[in-house]
Amino acid sequence: MEYRQLGRSGLRVSTMTLGTMTFGGEGGFANVGNTDVDGARRLVDLCIDRGVNLIDTADVYSQGASEKIVGEAVKGRRDDVLLATKVRMPMGEGPNDAGLSREHIVRGCEDSLRRLGVDHVDLYQVHAWDGQTPLEESLEALDTLVRKGKIRYIGCSNYSAWHLMKALGVSEREHLQRFVSQQIHYTLQERAVEQELVPATLDQDLGILVWSPLAGGLLSGKFRRGKDSPETSRHLTEWSEPPVHDQERLYDIVEVAVEIGEAHGVSAAQVSLAWLLRKPGVSSLVVGARNEEQLSDNLAAAELTLTDDEVARLDEVSATPLRYPYWHQKQTASDRLSAADRTLLG
């Protein structure tokens, strides 16, 4: 297992992270999975044996059940893993039970610590943007939690580039803890983050954690042109993340991934994950699984090396048109591109 620095922090994380959205299976999350404590212990055992040192969860996953199961699964081996969780989504019906107010952040952190059964969280992430709470309030609350030792590092998730840059600017101006990472959706099927978020990551020295790197199973190799989708697909349920905007393009991508996988004797899923690990700024891929076999296959992607030609084929089949101003920059400003610019325009 390779370990990469998480942004400009001193924290080193494995290139594979165990995602736990499948833990609990309560409410709408039943569409994703329903792993219980015993099953979670087996998945954690497998991850630790393979060198995974980061486990990612969120308070909203099964309304806290995921955090409770994670806490039970890591009992007696807390020092072997880093724990990441999130705050922002609704955790009740009250007017202050969602968002990134000081009230919700502090209470959310205390609740997460209690459910996890630990005294600190290694990475505390704001799960989504809150456009109604001043960033100064949110970042000050996170800074206070760091100084009290309840969290070690902070990150954001699902921010746009201007949200991210505004937050980093406020942190610098107010001398508050800054985000060390952003958790974003980035796959062969969905490369929109390459336009703004990836360049911003390199320019601002953040780390990238990728959620749902197999696009909810769409890049597993089971979804093929002319074949029925598996009944286990979450896309046949009310769960619609991520959306599919171009079905034919998706089939084209999967066909290339399957072909490359056959050349290596591995799954299309491994190829899709290995492609991501070659991309600038990516620190770790958050992989979930319904069972040990699926998880083992996903983790094996950390050891798969694609050739430059194979990466180029995947780049080509999954390419999306440059949006303005990037097509203009490519035509008129390519003589003075930074390393961050070249992730998109190079």
C-alpha positions in Angstrom: 0.0 0.0 0.0 1.3 3.4 -0.9 0.9 6.4 1.5 0.5 9.9 0.3 0.7 13.2 2.2 -2.7 14.8 2.7 -2.3 18.3 1.3 0.2 20.4 3.1 -0.5 18.6 6.4 2.0 16.1 7.9 -0.7 13.4 7.8 0.0 10.4 5.5 -3.0 8.4 4.3 -3.2 5.1 2.4 -4.2 5.5 -1.3 -7.3 3.4 -0.4 -9.8 4.5 2.3 -12.6 2.3 3.6 -15.9 4.0 3.0 -18.7 3.0 5.4 -21.9 4.3 3.7 -23.0 0.6 3.5 -22.8 0.3 7.3 -26.2 0.2 9.1 -28.7 0.1 6.2 -31.3 2.3 7.8 -33.7 4.5 5.9 -32.8 5.4 2.4 -29.3 4.1 3.0 -30.7 0.5 2.8 -30.4 1.0 -1.0 -26.6 1.2 -0.6 -26.0 -1.7 1.9 -26.8 -3.0 5.4 -23.5 -4.2 6.8 -23.8 -5.1 10.5 -21.1 -5.0 13.2 -19.7 -8.5 12.5 -19.5 -7.8 8.8 -17.9 -4.4 9.5 -15.2 -6.1 11.7 -14.4 -8.4 8.8 -14.1 -5.5 6.3 -11.9 -3.6 8.8 -9.7 -6.6 9.4 -9.2 -7.0 5.6 -8.3 -3.3 5.2 -5.8 -3.3 8.1 -4.2 -6.4 6.7 -3.9 -4.7 3.3 -2.4 -1.5 4.8 -5.4 0.7 4.7 -5.1 3.3 7.5 -8.1 5.6 6.9 -11.8 4.9 7.6 -14.4 7.4 6.4 -17.9 7.8 7.7 -20.5 10.5 8.3 -23.0 11.3 11.0 -25.9 11.2 8.5 -25.1 7.7 7.2 -28.0 5.7 8.5 -28.6 8.5 10.9 -25.6 7.7 13.1 -25.7 3.9 12.8 -22.7 3.8 10.6 -20.6 5.7 13.1 -21.7 3.4 15.9 -20.8 0.3 13.8 -17.4 1.9 12.9 -16.7 2.5 16.6 -17.5 -1.1 17.5 -15.4 -2.4 14.6 -12.3 -0.5 15.6 -12.4 -1.2 19.3 -9.0 -2.4 20.6 -7.2 -1.1 17.5 -8.0 2.6 17.4 -4.3 3.4 17.1 -4.1 1.3 13.8 -6.5 3.6 11.9 -7.3 7.2 11.2 -11.0 8.1 11.5 -12.8 10.6 9.3 -16.4 11.8 9.7 -18.5 14.6 8.5 -21.1 17.2 9.7 -23.7 19.4 7.9 -26.6 17.2 6.9 -29.9 17.0 8.8 -29.8 15.0 12.0 -33.2 15.8 13.3 -36.3 17.9 12.6 -35.3 21.0 14.6 -34.3 24.3 13.1 -30.6 23.9 14.2 -30.3 20.2 13.4 -28.6 20.9 10.0 -26.1 23.3 8.5 -22.7 24.6 9.6 -23.6 26.9 12.5 -21.3 26.9 15.5 -24.2 25.2 17.3 -24.6 22.4 14.8 -20.9 21.8 14.3 -20.0 21.6 18.0 -23.0 19.5 18.9 -22.4 17.3 15.8 -18.8 16.7 16.8 -19.7 15.7 20.3 -22.4 13.4 19.0 -20.0 11.8 16.6 -17.4 11.2 19.2 -19.9 9.6 21.5 -21.2 7.3 18.7 -17.7 6.4 17.6 -16.6 5.8 21.2 -13.4 7.8 20.8 -11.9 11.0 22.2 -10.9 12.6 18.9 -11.5 12.4 15.1 -8.5 12.6 12.9 -10.2 14.3 9.9 -13.5 16.3 10.4 -15.1 17.3 7.2 -17.9 19.7 6.4 -20.2 17.5 4.2 -21.6 20.2 1.9 -21.8 24.0 1.5 -24.0 26.1 3.8 -24.6 29.4 2.1 -26.6 30.9 5.0 -24.0 30.6 7.8 -21.0 33.0 7.7 -17.8 31.1 6.9 -16.1 33.0 9.8 -18.5 31.2 12.2 -18.1 27.8 10.7 -14.3 28.0 10.5 -14.0 29.4 14.0 -16.0 26.5 15.4 -13.8 24.0 13.6 -10.7 25.9 14.8 -11.9 25.7 18.4 -12.5 22.0 18.1 -8.9 21.5 16.8 -7.4 23.5 19.6 -9.5 21.5 22.2 -8.0 18.3 20.7 -11.4 16.9 19.6 -10.4 16.9 16.0 -6.9 16.8 14.4 -7.5 18.2 10.8 -10.4 19.7 8.9 -11.6 19.2 5.3 -14.5 20.1 3.1 -16.6 18.0 0.8 -18.8 18.8 -2.3 -17.7 22.5 -2.4 -17.5 24.4 -5.7 -14.1 26.1 -6.5 -15.3 29.5 -5.4 -16.7 28.1 -2.1 -13.3 26.4 -1.5 -11.2 29.5 -2.3 -13.5 31.8 -0.2 -13.1 29.4 2.8 -9.3 29.3 2.4 -9.2 33.0 2.2 -11.2 33.5 5.4 -9.0 31.0 7.2 -5.9 32.9 6.1 -7.3 36.3 7.0 -8.6 35.2 10.4 -5.6 32.9 11.2 -7.9 29.9 11.5 -7.2 26.3 10.7 -7.5 25.7 7.0 -8.9 22.7 5.1 -6.2 20.1 4.4 -8.4 18.2 2.0 -11.5 18.1 -0.1 -13.7 15.0 -0.6 -15.1 15.1 -4.1 -16.8 12.9 -6.8 -14.3 12.2 -9.5 -14.5 9.2 -11.9 -14.0 8.2 -15.5 -17.8 8.9 -15.9 -17.7 12.3 -14.2 -14.6 14.5 -14.8 -16.1 17.9 -14.2 -13.8 18.5 -11.2 -10.9 18.7 -13.6 -12.1 22.1 -14.7 -11.8 23.9 -11.4 -11.4 21.8 -8.3 -8.4 19.8 -9.3 -6.3 22.9 -10.4 -7.4 24.6 -7.2 -6.2 21.6 -5.2 -2.7 21.8 -6.6 -2.5 25.5 -6.5 -3.6 25.6 -2.8 -1.8 22.4 -1.8 -4.8 20.4 -0.6 -5.3 16.6 -0.8 -8.2 15.0 -2.7 -10.3 12.2 -1.3 -12.6 10.7 -3.9 -16.0 9.5 -3.0 -17.8 6.8 -5.0 -14.8 6.4 -7.4 -16.7 3.6 -9.2 -19.7 5.9 -9.9 -21.9 3.8 -7.6 -20.9 0.6 -9.4 -21.4 1.9 -12.9 -17.7 1.4 -13.6 -17.5 -2.1 -12.1 -17.7 -3.8 -15.6 -21.1 -5.2 -15.0 -22.9 -2.5 -16.9 -22.4 -3.3 -20.6 -24.0 -2.2 -23.8 -26.8 -4.6 -24.7 -26.8 -6.3 -21.4 -29.3 -6.0 -18.5 -28.0 -4.1 -15.4 -27.6 -6.2 -12.3 -30.5 -6.3 -10.0 -28.3 -5.1 -7.2 -27.6 -1.8 -8.9 -28.4 1.1 -6.6 -29.4 3.0 -9.8 -32.5 0.7 -10.1 -33.6 2.0 -6.7 -34.5 5.5 -5.5 -30.7 6.2 -5.1 -29.6 8.3 -8.0 -26.0 9.3 -7.1 -24.2 9.8 -9.4 -26.5 10.8 -12.3 -25.8 9.4 -15.8 -25.9 12.2 -18.4 -24.7 10.2 -21.4 -25.5 6.4 -21.3 -23.7 5.7 -24.6 -20.5 7.4 -23.4 -20.7 5.4 -20.2 -20.9 2.2 -22.2 -17.9 3.3 -24.3 -15.8 3.9 -21.1 -16.7 0.6 -19.6 -15.8 -1.3 -22.8 -12.3 0.2 -22.8 -11.9 -0.5 -19.0 -13.0 -4.1 -19.5 -10.6 -4.6 -22.4 -7.6 -3.1 -20.5 -8.6 -5.2 -17.4 -8.6 -8.4 -19.5 -5.1 -7.6 -20.7 -4.0 -7.4 -17.0 -6.2 -10.2 -15.8 -8.1 -7.9 -13.4 -11.5 -6.3 -13.2 -12.7 -3.2 -14.9 -13.2 -1.8 -11.4 -9.5 -2.1 -10.7 -8.7 -0.4 -14.0 -11.1 2.5 -13.2 -9.6 3.0 -9.7 -6.0 2.7 -10.9 -6.7 5.4 -13.5 -7.8 7.7 -10.7 -4.7 7.1 -8.7 -2.6 8.4 -11.7 -4.4 11.7 -11.6 -2.8 14.9 -10.1 -3.8 15.8 -6.6 -5.5 12.5 -5.7 -4.5 11.3 -2.2 -6.9 8.5 -1.6 -10.0 6.7 -3.0 -12.9 6.1 -0.6 -14.1 2.6 -1.6 -17.1 0.9 0.0 -18.2 -2.7 -0.4 -21.1 -5.0 0.4 -18.8 -7.9 1.0 -15.2 -9.0 1.5 -14.8 -10.2 -2.1 -15.8 -6.9 -3.5 -13.6 -5.0 -1.1 -10.6 -7.2 -1.8 -10.9 -6.6 -5.5 -11.2 -2.9 -5.1 -8.2 -2.7 -2.8 -6.1 -4.6 -5.3 -6.3 -1.6 -7.6 -3.6 0.0 -5.4 -1.1 -2.4 -6.8 -2.2 -2.1 -10.5 0.1 -0.1 -12.8 -1.4 1.0 -16.0 0.8 1.9 -19.0 0.9 5.4 -20.3 -0.9 4.2 -23.4 -3.7 2.6 -21.4 -4.1 5.8 -19.4 -4.3 7.8 -22.6 -7.0 5.4 -24.0 -9.1 5.9 -20.9 -8.5 9.7 -21.0 -9.6 9.8 -24.6 -12.8 7.7 -24.3 -13.9 9.6 -21.2 -12.9 13.1 -22.3 -15.3 16.0 -22.0 -15.3 19.3 -24.0 -13.4 22.2 -22.4 -15.7 24.9 -21.1 -15.1 28.6 -21.3 -12.7 30.1 -20.4 -10.5 27.0 -20.7 -10.9 26.5 -24.4 -9.9 30.2 -24.8 -7.0 29.8 -22.4 -5.7 26.8 -24.3 -5.7 28.8 -27.6 -4.4 32.0 -26.3 -2.5 31.5 -23.0 -0.8 28.2 -23.4 2.7 29.9 -23.3 2.3 30.7 -19.6 0.6 27.9 -17.8 1.2 26.9 -14.2 1.5 23.3 -13.0 -2.1 23.6 -11.8 -3.3 24.9 -15.2 -1.5 22.0 -16.9 -3.6 19.4 -15.1 -6.4 20.5 -17.4 -4.8 22.2 -20.4 -1.4 20.5 -20.6 
